[in-house]
Amino acid sequence: MHVCLILFPGFPMLALSLVREVLRLANAQAEQRLFTLTVRTVNGAAVTDRDGTQVAGALPDWHGAQGFDLVLLCAGEAPLTALPMGLRAFLLRADAAGATLGGLDTGGTILARLGFLDGREAVLPDSAPAELPENVKRIALSRAPFALDRQRLTTAGGLAVADALTAWIARAQGPALAADTAEALAHGRMRDAGRCQRMAITADPLLERMQSIMAARIEAPIAVEKVATELGLSPKQLRLRCRKGLNRTPAQIYLDLRLARAEQLVSETTLPVSEIARAAGFASPSAFTRSYHARFGAPPRRPRHSGVARTESEQAATRH
């Protein structure tokens, strides 16, 4: 799959580094070159990042849009300054060919200005409503770190770029590769051989996609009705599909994924329960503790990183 990253003057270097690293790790985890990256500058000349580091230019011939699966705009503090005439046409061709269009940090402001976020959920900088009052009226603004809504990917700044790109990988290549990539990025190493995923196994590609959507929104869960909408189904149709394919409701499957994430954090980190509850998308530590205890038979306060092997009962709880 081919990714195109277009750099604008004043872009954040961290975003460029994260895009490169996430794709590199995804290829390493897959043990094949699934993803390629083309980096362009918006004006064809060298551009300077926010801290003054210069990146060599690449001619923006605005051809080849149909060859990309993901096109990302990475901009600086004045993203709407001197937008090139060929950019919108390039994005229109990429969109028509099925590419996901993305805005990293203020890159989302450019997509909004060009009308590509109309009717979509999107994450935009705080300055966007003042800069684009009419455009923003047609956008469902989100306060989440990123939003991935119907071939549109927008992110806040900083590390949210890695989370957003991993969510796109989950949708494009499956949740297992996305989880492997995220763990490699977090720990600076590859996933241990033989470590299994906790996704429910199904032969139904639609249910695979459903789990990818859910896995991408663990920290900030979305309503099951919205998951159904993204899949082109009614909530009732999705429930029937889940009952037939996995013998569980969509809400139960979503909870399984969130608790699996929580159990991983309990086992592998020293985070306090309140932080784990938040990372797993629970409204409060008490609600998280009740759900965790009901699933694993013990509260989420087991010794972590103590160097002592877990007890047999804990290992059994992990397997269920």
C-alpha positions in Angstrom: 0.0 0.0 0.0 1.3 3.4 -0.9 1.3 6.4 1.4 2.0 10.0 0.2 3.0 12.6 2.8 2.9 16.2 1.6 4.9 18.7 3.7 4.0 22.3 4.1 6.3 25.1 5.5 6.5 25.0 9.3 5.4 21.3 9.5 6.2 19.4 12.8 9.2 17.2 12.3 7.8 14.8 14.9 4.9 14.0 12.5 7.3 13.1 9.7 9.4 10.9 12.0 6.3 9.1 13.4 4.9 8.4 10.0 8.2 6.9 8.8 8.7 4.9 12.0 5.2 3.5 12.1 5.3 2.3 8.5 8.8 0.9 9.0 7.7 -1.1 12.0 4.6 -2.3 10.2 6.7 -3.7 7.4 9.1 -5.3 9.9 6.2 -6.9 11.8 4.6 -8.2 8.6 8.1 -9.4 7.4 7.3 -7.9 4.0 7.2 -4.4 2.4 3.4 -3.8 2.7 3.8 0.0 2.9 5.8 2.4 0.8 6.1 6.1 1.6 6.5 9.0 -0.8 7.4 12.4 0.7 6.6 15.5 -1.2 6.9 19.2 -0.5 3.9 21.3 -1.4 5.8 23.8 -3.5 8.5 21.5 -4.9 11.2 23.5 -3.1 12.9 22.7 0.2 10.6 23.4 3.2 11.6 24.2 6.8 10.0 22.6 9.8 8.9 24.5 12.9 12.4 24.4 14.4 14.2 25.5 11.3 15.3 22.1 10.0 15.2 22.1 6.2 13.9 19.1 4.2 14.8 18.8 0.5 12.1 19.6 -2.0 10.4 17.1 -4.3 8.7 18.3 -7.4 4.9 18.4 -6.9 3.9 17.4 -10.4 0.5 16.5 -9.0 0.4 13.3 -11.0 0.0 9.7 -9.8 -2.8 10.5 -7.3 -4.6 7.2 -8.3 -1.6 5.2 -7.0 -1.9 6.2 -3.4 -3.9 4.5 -0.6 -3.3 7.2 1.9 -2.5 10.9 1.3 -1.5 12.9 4.3 -1.1 16.7 4.6 1.4 17.9 7.2 1.3 21.6 7.8 2.5 24.4 10.1 1.1 27.3 11.9 -0.2 29.1 8.8 -1.6 26.2 6.8 -3.9 28.2 4.5 -1.1 30.5 3.2 -0.7 30.2 -0.6 -2.3 26.8 -1.2 -1.1 25.6 -4.6 -3.7 25.4 -7.4 -3.0 21.7 -8.2 -3.5 20.5 -4.7 -7.3 20.2 -4.6 -7.4 18.5 -8.0 -4.8 16.0 -6.8 -6.8 15.2 -3.7 -10.0 14.9 -5.7 -8.3 12.3 -7.9 -6.9 10.4 -5.0 -10.3 10.4 -3.3 -12.1 9.2 -6.4 -9.6 6.3 -6.6 -10.4 5.2 -3.0 -7.6 6.8 -1.1 -8.0 7.9 2.5 -7.3 11.6 2.9 -5.6 12.7 6.1 -4.6 15.9 7.9 -1.9 15.8 10.5 -2.2 18.6 13.1 -3.1 21.7 11.1 -3.2 19.7 7.9 -6.8 19.0 8.8 -7.5 22.7 8.4 -6.5 22.5 4.8 -8.8 19.6 4.2 -11.6 21.5 5.9 -10.9 24.6 3.7 -11.0 22.5 0.5 -14.3 20.9 1.6 -13.0 17.4 2.1 -14.3 17.1 5.7 -17.9 18.1 5.1 -20.3 15.8 6.9 -17.4 13.9 8.6 -16.2 13.6 12.1 -12.8 15.4 12.4 -10.2 16.6 14.8 -9.1 20.2 14.0 -6.9 22.7 15.7 -8.6 25.1 18.1 -7.9 27.9 15.6 -10.0 26.3 12.9 -13.5 27.6 13.9 -12.2 31.2 13.8 -10.4 30.7 10.5 -13.1 28.7 8.8 -16.4 29.4 10.4 -18.6 28.3 7.5 -16.6 25.2 6.8 -16.6 24.1 10.4 -20.4 24.3 10.5 -20.5 21.3 8.2 -18.0 19.2 10.2 -18.6 17.1 13.4 -15.8 18.3 15.5 -14.2 15.8 17.8 -12.1 16.3 20.9 -10.5 12.8 20.6 -6.8 12.5 19.7 -7.8 11.5 16.1 -10.8 10.7 14.0 -11.1 8.1 11.2 -14.4 8.6 9.5 -15.2 7.2 6.0 -11.9 7.6 4.3 -10.9 10.7 6.3 -8.2 10.7 8.9 -7.5 13.8 11.1 -5.3 14.1 14.2 -4.2 16.4 16.9 -0.5 17.0 17.2 2.2 15.1 18.9 2.0 11.4 19.5 -1.6 11.3 18.2 -0.1 10.9 14.7 1.2 7.5 15.6 -2.2 6.4 17.1 -4.0 7.7 14.0 -1.7 5.9 11.5 -2.0 2.7 13.5 -5.8 2.9 13.4 -5.5 3.3 9.6 -3.3 0.2 9.4 -5.9 -1.7 11.5 -8.6 -0.9 9.0 -6.4 -1.4 5.9 -4.5 -4.6 6.9 -6.2 -5.9 10.0 -6.1 -5.4 13.8 -3.4 -8.0 14.4 -0.7 -6.1 12.4 -1.8 -2.8 13.9 -1.5 -4.2 17.5 1.9 -5.6 16.7 3.1 -2.3 15.3 1.7 -0.3 18.2 3.5 -2.6 20.7 6.8 -2.4 18.8 6.5 1.4 18.7 5.7 1.6 22.4 8.4 -0.8 23.6 11.1 -0.2 21.0 11.1 -3.9 20.1 9.2 -6.5 18.1 6.4 -8.5 19.6 7.6 -11.7 21.2 7.2 -14.7 18.9 4.0 -16.7 19.6 2.3 -13.9 21.5 -1.3 -14.2 20.5 -3.9 -11.5 19.8 -7.1 -11.3 21.7 -9.3 -10.5 18.7 -12.2 -12.9 18.2 -11.5 -15.2 15.3 -14.1 -15.0 12.5 -14.4 -15.9 8.8 -16.7 -12.9 8.3 -14.6 -10.0 6.8 -17.3 -7.5 7.9 -16.8 -8.6 11.5 -13.0 -8.4 11.1 -13.6 -4.8 10.0 -15.9 -4.2 12.9 -13.3 -5.3 15.3 -10.7 -3.1 13.6 -13.0 -0.1 14.1 -13.5 -0.9 17.7 -9.8 -1.6 18.3 -8.9 1.8 16.9 -11.2 3.5 19.5 -10.4 1.7 22.8 -9.6 4.8 24.8 -12.6 6.8 23.5 -15.3 4.2 22.6 -17.9 5.1 20.1 -21.5 4.0 20.2 -22.3 0.6 18.7 -24.9 2.5 16.5 -22.0 4.5 14.9 -20.0 1.3 14.3 -23.0 -0.1 12.5 -23.3 3.1 10.4 -19.6 2.9 9.4 -20.2 -0.7 8.3 -23.3 0.3 6.3 -25.6 -1.7 8.5 -28.4 -1.0 10.9 -27.8 -1.8 14.6 -30.2 -4.7 14.3 -28.4 -6.1 11.3 -25.0 -5.8 13.1 -26.4 -7.6 16.2 -27.6 -10.5 14.0 -24.3 -10.7 12.2 -22.4 -10.8 15.4 -24.7 -13.4 16.9 -24.3 -15.6 13.9 -20.5 -15.2 13.5 -19.3 -14.8 17.1 -22.3 -15.7 19.3 -21.9 -12.4 21.1 -23.5 -9.0 20.8 -21.5 -6.0 19.4 -21.4 -4.4 22.8 -20.0 -7.6 24.4 -17.3 -7.8 21.7 -16.3 -4.2 22.3 -16.1 -4.8 26.0 -13.9 -7.9 25.3 -11.5 -5.7 23.4 -11.4 -3.0 26.0 -10.8 -5.5 28.9 -8.1 -7.3 26.9 -6.3 -4.0 26.6 -6.8 -3.3 30.3 -5.4 -6.8 31.2 -2.4 -6.1 29.1 -1.7 -2.9 30.9 -2.3 -4.5 34.3 0.2 -7.3 33.5 2.9 -5.3 31.7 2.9 -1.8 33.3 2.9 0.0 36.6 0.2 2.4 35.6 -2.3 3.2 38.4 -5.8 1.8 38.1 -7.3 5.2 37.2 -5.0 5.5 34.2 -5.7 2.0 33.0 -9.4 2.6 33.4 -9.0 5.7 31.2 -6.9 3.9 28.6 -9.5 1.2 28.3 -12.4 3.6 27.9 -14.1 3.3 31.2 -16.0 6.3 32.7 -14.6 5.7 36.2 -12.1 3.5 38.0 -15.0 1.9 40.0 -16.8 0.9 36.8 -13.6 -0.5 35.4 -12.8 -2.5 38.6 -16.2 -4.1 38.6 -16.0 -5.1 34.9 -12.4 -6.3 35.3 -13.2 -8.4 38.4 -16.2 -10.0 36.8 -14.1 -11.0 33.8 -10.8 -12.1 35.4 -11.9 -13.1 38.9 -9.5 -10.7 40.6 -9.2 -6.9 41.0 -6.8 -5.0 38.7 -4.2 -4.6 41.4 -1.9 -7.5 40.9 1.9 -7.1 41.3 3.4 -5.8 38.1 7.0 -5.8 36.9 8.0 -7.5 40.1 10.0 -10.2 38.3 7.9 -12.8 39.9 5.9 -15.2 37.7 2.2 -14.8 37.8 0.2 -17.3 39.7 -1.7 -20.1 38.0 -5.0 -18.5 38.8 -3.8 -15.2 37.1 -2.6 -17.1 34.1 -5.9 -18.8 33.8 -7.8 -15.5 34.1 -5.7 -14.1 31.2 -6.6 -17.0 29.0 -10.4 -16.5 29.5 
